[in-house]
């Protein structure tokens, strides 16, 4: 009951948007009762992160390693983003909750079997940390009250730099898309980042296999 309510408060207000006193009020109890049954606020936050990570998929191991990470990371964006602050905590503390261990075990195992060898944990960390950092960045913008589209609008309103060339012109359609549909732009950036990482890691795997 305590963690269920804390999860709801996190979904509505973010991980740092509620206090133990507010949690106790929502439960109709006292803060020391929560401390007795669950622990201090950090313990409650750990339990919330555990619940959110448990919502992430752990795709079947018979997928190829690249397809496995797509099946993990693409759906996980919406899951984690639904609980503002969880991504930043995962980046800060690492995935130090029990629900993350089966995902970690399978993902690193697939990378090792694919030929990454001792670099498998590093490859896993690159993929997971980068994906969580992108989600955390969107969280920070939301908490600051600054939409992603505002930055694009500001850039489009600026005068071109002296001697601006093809780069400035190539950027303008992207900025227009960014300003007009920031949600689609965020998703596109997220997907492009994951695909770029997978491509780079495949090159690293192939180079390592040849050594």
C-alpha positions in Angstrom: 0.0 0.0 0.0 2.8 2.4 0.9 4.7 1.8 -2.3 1.6 1.8 -4.4 0.7 5.2 -3.2 4.3 6.5 -3.6 4.2 5.2 -7.1 1.0 7.1 -7.8 2.4 10.3 -6.3 5.6 9.9 -8.5 3.5 9.4 -11.6 1.5 12.6 -10.8 4.2 14.8 -9.3 7.6 13.2 -10.0 10.0 11.4 -7.7 11.1 14.6 -6.0 7.7 16.2 -6.1 6.3 14.7 -2.8 7.4 14.4 0.8 7.0 11.6 3.3 4.5 13.8 5.1 2.4 14.1 1.9 2.7 10.3 1.4 1.5 9.7 4.9 -1.4 12.1 4.4 -2.4 10.3 1.2 -2.3 7.0 3.2 -4.2 8.4 6.2 -1.4 7.6 8.5 1.7 9.1 10.2 5.2 9.4 8.8 6.7 7.3 11.5 4.4 4.5 10.5 5.9 4.6 7.0 9.4 4.6 8.5 8.5 1.6 10.6 7.2 -0.5 7.7 9.3 0.6 4.8 12.1 2.9 6.0 13.2 6.4 5.4 12.4 8.4 2.3 15.4 6.9 0.4 14.1 3.5 1.1 10.7 4.4 -0.3 12.3 5.9 -3.4 14.3 2.8 -3.9 11.0 0.8 -3.7 9.4 3.1 -6.3 12.4 2.8 -8.7 12.2 -1.0 -8.2 8.5 -1.0 -9.2 9.1 1.2 -12.3 12.1 -0.9 -13.5 9.9 -4.0 -13.0 7.6 -2.5 -15.7 10.4 -2.6 -18.3 10.4 -5.5 -20.7 13.0 -8.3 -20.6 12.8 -9.5 -24.2 13.4 -13.1 -25.0 17.0 -14.2 -25.3 16.6 -15.8 -28.7 16.6 -12.3 -30.3 19.8 -11.1 -31.9 21.6 -8.6 -29.6 20.7 -5.5 -31.6 17.0 -6.5 -31.8 17.0 -7.3 -28.1 18.2 -3.9 -27.2 15.6 -2.3 -29.5 12.9 -4.4 -27.8 14.2 -3.3 -24.4 15.0 0.4 -24.9 12.3 1.7 -27.3 9.3 0.7 -25.1 11.2 1.6 -21.9 11.3 5.3 -22.9 7.6 5.8 -22.4 7.6 3.6 -19.2 10.4 5.5 -17.5 9.3 8.9 -18.7 5.9 8.3 -17.0 7.7 8.7 -13.7 9.7 11.9 -13.7 12.9 11.6 -11.8 13.4 7.9 -12.0 15.7 8.1 -15.0 18.0 10.6 -13.2 18.1 8.4 -10.2 19.0 5.3 -12.3 21.8 7.3 -14.0 23.1 8.6 -10.6 23.0 5.4 -8.6 23.1 2.8 -11.4 20.4 0.2 -11.7 20.9 -1.0 -8.2 17.5 -2.6 -7.7 16.6 -6.3 -7.9 14.3 -5.8 -10.9 17.2 -4.6 -13.0 19.3 -7.7 -12.5 17.5 -10.2 -14.8 17.6 -7.6 -17.6 21.3 -6.8 -16.9 22.1 -10.5 -16.9 20.4 -11.3 -20.2 21.6 -8.2 -21.9 25.3 -8.5 -21.0 25.1 -12.2 -21.7 23.8 -11.6 -25.2 26.6 -9.0 -25.8 29.2 -11.5 -24.5 27.9 -14.2 -26.7 27.9 -11.9 -29.7 31.6 -11.4 -29.4 32.1 -8.3 -27.2 33.9 -10.4 -24.6 35.1 -8.4 -21.7 33.7 -5.2 -23.2 30.2 -6.6 -22.9 29.4 -4.7 -19.6 30.8 -1.5 -21.1 28.6 -1.8 -24.2 25.6 -2.5 -21.9 26.4 0.6 -19.8 26.7 2.8 -22.9 23.3 1.8 -24.1 21.4 1.9 -20.8 23.1 5.1 -19.5 22.6 7.0 -22.7 19.0 6.1 -23.0 18.3 7.1 -19.4 20.3 10.3 -19.8 18.0 11.4 -22.7 14.9 10.6 -20.6 16.4 12.5 -17.6 17.1 15.5 -19.9 13.5 15.6 -21.0 12.5 15.4 -17.3 14.7 18.3 -16.4 13.2 20.4 -19.2 9.7 19.6 -17.9 10.6 20.4 -14.3 12.1 23.7 -15.4 8.9 24.5 -17.2 10.7 24.8 -20.5 9.3 22.8 -23.4 11.7 21.3 -25.9 9.9 23.2 -28.7 10.8 26.6 -27.0 14.5 26.2 -27.7 13.8 25.4 -31.3 11.6 28.5 -31.7 14.3 30.6 -30.0 16.9 29.3 -32.4 14.8 30.0 -35.5 14.2 33.6 -34.3 17.9 34.2 -34.1 19.8 35.9 -36.9 22.2 33.5 -38.8 25.8 33.8 -37.7 28.2 35.7 -39.9 29.2 33.6 -42.9 26.4 31.0 -42.2 26.5 28.3 -44.8 24.9 24.9 -45.6 24.8 23.8 -41.9 22.4 26.7 -40.9 20.1 26.0 -43.9 20.1 22.2 -43.2 19.2 22.9 -39.6 16.1 25.0 -40.2 13.7 22.2 -41.3 14.8 20.2 -38.3 14.2 23.1 -36.0 10.8 23.7 -37.6 9.8 20.1 -37.0 11.2 20.4 -33.4 9.1 23.5 -32.7 5.9 22.2 -34.4 5.9 18.7 -32.8 8.3 18.5 -29.9 7.1 15.1 -28.8 7.7 13.5 -32.2 11.1 15.2 -32.3 12.1 13.8 -28.9 11.1 10.3 -30.0 13.0 10.7 -33.2 16.1 11.8 -31.4 15.8 8.9 -28.9 15.4 6.3 -31.7 18.2 7.9 -33.8 20.6 7.8 -30.8 19.8 4.2 -30.0 20.3 3.2 -33.7 23.6 5.2 -33.8 24.9 3.4 -30.7 24.0 0.0 -32.0 25.8 0.8 -35.3 28.9 2.0 -33.5 28.9 -1.0 -31.1 28.5 -3.4 -34.0 31.6 -1.8 -35.6 33.4 -2.2 -32.3 32.3 -5.8 -32.0 33.4 -6.6 -35.6 36.8 -5.0 -35.0 37.3 -6.9 -31.8 36.4 -10.2 -33.4 39.1 -9.6 -35.9 41.9 -9.1 -33.3 
